[in-house]
Amino acid sequence: MHTRLVILDRDGTINRASDEFVKSPEEWVPLPGALEAIGRLNHAGYRVVLATNQSGLGRGLFDMAALNSVHATLQRALAAVGGRLDAIFYCPHTAEDACQCRKPSPGLLEQIGERYGVSLQGVPCVGDSLRDLQAAAAVGAAPHLVCSGRHADLRGQALPGAFVASLPAGTRVHADLAACVDHLLGR
């Protein structure tokens, strides 16, 4: 059986991003419609997996207990709307660590492919930043940009040509995760 999989970024895709990092459950605020969108994917038979850079760990801004607490809050909020994440993959490193798992490097996504024993060719990979899309393109996944985090200012506007030119080939652009899921389930 073919595993139907969707890979999501966290901050700016599912919840509000913060320049100060999301360090506690109190700072974790879901974006409108995002949790319900994940529930719709689950109900359509998709496994939904999180792939998130969490350099705040490497910087000492929060510890594993705090990260686990944020993710437990996320899972509880999803359960309340009939959704779930099948797995959470995170990179704890800073850019200076030059690891292979920090997006835009593809290591985190490669780990997901290994865990599920699947090729990521064409698997939807949704994020709010260029590095999410670059990691997706590096493993042959289908890049989907949501304008709900770093690029919220572009929402509902024609995208600047230079910005579009910087995106990996084949990138689809959506207002937010709910709109992306509408697209994925409607095709």
C-alpha positions as CSV (number, residue, x, y, z in Angstrom):
1,M,0.0,0.0,0.0
2,H,1.2,3.5,-0.9
3,T,1.8,5.6,2.2
4,R,0.0,8.9,1.8
5,L,2.2,11.4,3.6
6,V,2.2,15.2,4.1
7,I,5.2,16.9,5.8
8,L,4.6,20.1,7.6
9,D,6.8,22.8,9.0
10,R,5.6,24.1,12.5
11,D,6.3,27.8,13.2
12,G,4.5,30.0,10.7
13,T,2.7,27.0,9.1
14,I,0.7,25.5,12.0
15,N,1.2,28.2,14.7
16,R,2.3,31.8,14.9
17,A,6.1,32.2,14.4
18,S,8.1,34.4,16.8
19,D,11.4,36.1,16.4
20,E,11.8,35.3,20.1
21,F,11.1,31.6,19.5
22,V,8.2,29.5,20.8
23,K,9.7,28.5,24.2
24,S,6.6,27.3,26.1
25,P,3.1,26.1,25.6
26,E,1.8,29.5,26.6
27,E,3.7,31.0,23.6
28,W,2.3,28.4,21.2
29,V,-0.7,30.0,19.3
30,P,-2.3,28.0,16.5
31,L,-3.0,29.9,13.2
32,P,-6.7,30.1,12.2
33,G,-7.9,26.9,10.5
34,A,-4.5,25.1,10.7
35,L,-5.5,22.5,13.2
36,E,-8.7,21.7,11.4
37,A,-6.8,21.4,8.2
38,I,-4.5,18.7,9.7
39,G,-7.6,16.9,10.9
40,R,-9.0,17.0,7.4
41,L,-5.8,15.4,6.1
42,N,-5.9,12.7,8.8
43,H,-9.6,11.9,7.9
44,A,-8.6,11.7,4.2
45,G,-6.1,9.0,5.1
46,Y,-2.9,11.0,5.2
47,R,-0.1,10.5,7.7
48,V,0.9,14.0,8.8
49,V,4.5,14.5,10.0
50,L,6.2,17.5,11.4
51,A,9.7,18.6,10.3
52,T,10.9,21.6,12.3
53,N,14.1,23.5,12.9
54,Q,14.4,24.1,16.7
55,S,17.7,26.0,17.0
56,G,16.4,27.5,20.3
57,L,17.5,24.1,21.8
58,G,21.0,24.6,20.5
59,R,21.0,28.2,21.7
60,G,19.9,27.2,25.2
61,L,16.7,29.3,25.0
62,F,14.6,26.2,26.0
63,D,15.3,22.6,26.9
64,M,13.8,19.3,25.7
65,A,11.2,19.3,28.5
66,A,9.9,22.6,27.2
67,L,9.9,21.5,23.5
68,N,8.1,18.2,24.5
69,S,5.6,20.3,26.4
70,V,4.9,22.6,23.4
71,H,4.4,19.5,21.2
72,A,2.1,17.8,23.8
73,T,0.0,21.0,23.7
74,L,0.0,20.9,19.9
75,Q,-1.1,17.2,19.9
76,R,-3.9,17.9,22.5
77,A,-5.2,20.8,20.5
78,L,-5.2,18.6,17.3
79,A,-7.0,15.8,19.2
80,A,-9.7,18.3,20.2
81,V,-10.5,18.8,16.5
82,G,-10.0,15.2,15.4
83,G,-6.5,15.5,14.2
84,R,-3.0,14.2,15.0
85,L,0.6,14.3,14.0
86,D,2.0,10.8,13.3
87,A,5.5,11.9,14.1
88,I,7.6,14.9,15.0
89,F,11.1,15.3,13.6
90,Y,13.2,18.3,14.8
91,C,16.7,19.6,14.3
92,P,18.1,21.0,17.6
93,H,21.2,22.6,16.0
94,T,22.1,26.2,15.2
95,A,23.2,27.3,11.7
96,E,26.8,27.4,13.0
97,D,26.7,23.6,13.8
98,A,26.6,23.0,10.0
99,C,24.6,19.8,10.5
100,Q,22.8,17.9,7.8
101,C,19.4,18.0,9.5
102,R,18.8,21.8,9.7
103,K,16.6,22.9,6.8
104,P,17.5,23.9,4.0
105,S,19.6,20.7,4.3
106,P,17.6,17.6,3.5
107,G,18.6,15.4,6.4
108,L,15.4,15.8,8.5
109,L,13.3,14.9,5.5
110,E,15.6,12.0,4.6
111,Q,15.0,10.7,8.2
112,I,11.2,10.8,7.6
113,G,11.6,8.9,4.3
114,E,13.7,6.3,6.1
115,R,11.3,6.0,9.1
116,Y,8.3,5.3,6.7
117,G,10.3,3.4,4.1
118,V,9.1,5.5,1.3
119,S,10.5,7.7,-1.5
120,L,9.6,11.4,-0.8
121,Q,9.2,12.0,-4.6
122,G,6.1,14.1,-5.0
123,V,5.2,14.1,-1.3
124,P,3.7,17.4,-0.3
125,C,6.0,19.4,1.9
126,V,4.5,22.6,3.4
127,G,6.3,25.5,5.0
128,D,6.4,29.2,5.3
129,S,10.1,29.8,4.4
130,L,12.4,29.3,1.4
131,R,14.5,26.9,3.5
132,D,11.5,24.6,3.9
133,L,11.0,24.6,0.2
134,Q,14.7,24.0,-0.6
135,A,14.8,21.0,1.7
136,A,11.7,19.6,0.0
137,A,13.2,20.1,-3.5
138,A,16.4,18.4,-2.4
139,V,14.6,15.2,-1.8
140,G,12.2,15.4,-4.7
141,A,9.2,16.3,-2.5
142,A,6.5,18.8,-3.8
143,P,7.2,22.2,-2.2
144,H,4.1,24.2,-1.0
145,L,4.6,27.7,0.4
146,V,2.0,29.1,2.8
147,C,1.8,32.9,3.2
148,S,0.9,32.6,6.9
149,G,4.3,33.0,8.6
150,R,7.4,34.8,7.3
151,H,5.6,35.9,4.1
152,A,2.2,36.9,5.6
153,D,2.8,40.3,4.0
154,L,2.4,38.7,0.5
155,R,-1.0,37.1,1.3
156,G,-3.6,38.0,-1.3
157,Q,-1.2,39.9,-3.5
158,A,0.6,39.2,-6.7
159,L,4.0,37.8,-5.7
160,P,7.1,39.8,-6.7
161,G,8.9,38.4,-9.7
162,A,12.2,38.2,-7.9
163,F,10.6,36.3,-5.0
164,V,8.9,33.8,-7.4
165,A,12.2,33.3,-9.2
166,S,13.9,32.4,-5.9
167,L,11.4,29.5,-5.2
168,P,12.2,26.0,-6.2
169,A,10.7,24.9,-9.5
170,G,7.1,23.7,-9.1
171,T,6.4,25.5,-5.8
172,R,2.7,26.0,-5.2
173,V,1.8,29.1,-3.2
174,H,-1.2,29.1,-0.8
175,A,-2.7,31.7,1.6
176,D,-2.3,29.4,4.6
177,L,-2.4,25.7,5.6
178,A,-6.2,25.5,5.2
179,A,-6.0,26.7,1.6
180,C,-3.1,24.3,0.9
181,V,-5.1,21.3,2.3
182,D,-8.1,22.4,0.2
183,H,-5.8,22.2,-2.8
184,L,-4.3,18.8,-1.8
185,L,-7.7,17.2,-1.1
186,G,-9.4,18.7,-4.1
187,R,-7.0,17.5,-6.8
